[in-house]
């Protein structure tokens, strides 16, 4: 039976590392990297953390979700790695045509900023935007606390184990 798990959080939370670790545990699996969808935009692209990007982000969120849905419906255990805040869950759910599992990786702001500074070859390095997005996740996650995991609480393997434990208990379902 296939599944869909969204691994979300602000920049520097460890989404890519944890989503990849989880995808490697499943067979067959697909890892949908949400950031890649922004690279498809050519002219008129707006940095997705800017307020004026709302419409663009809605369109891309629906496309990301539709892609994840196709993998899930094709029989793959699908991991979606992206900055999908609780404010976009309804749009994502509508495009996936059903429920999915959702986890927010939310270490401290200092950890996120340290990780952003340390990574090479990543498109995102705007610390002011990272501070803002972290604050948005902290505020928005009050209503979905059971979905929040501190990704600085252990090694990537330990964080993946904690997420798998929550999945097994059914605590990550959304929708």
Secondary structure as UniProt FT lines:
FT   STRAND          3..9
FT   TURN            11..12
FT   HELIX           15..24
FT   STRAND          29..33
FT   HELIX           34..40
FT   TURN            43..44
FT   TURN            48..49
FT   HELIX           51..53
FT   HELIX           54..73
FT   TURN            74..75
FT   STRAND          77..81
FT   HELIX           86..88
FT   HELIX           89..96
FT   STRAND          100..105
FT   HELIX           109..118
FT   HELIX           127..140
FT   HELIX           141..147
FT   STRAND          148..149
FT   TURN            151..152
FT   HELIX           156..169
FT   TURN            170..172
FT   STRAND          173..174
//
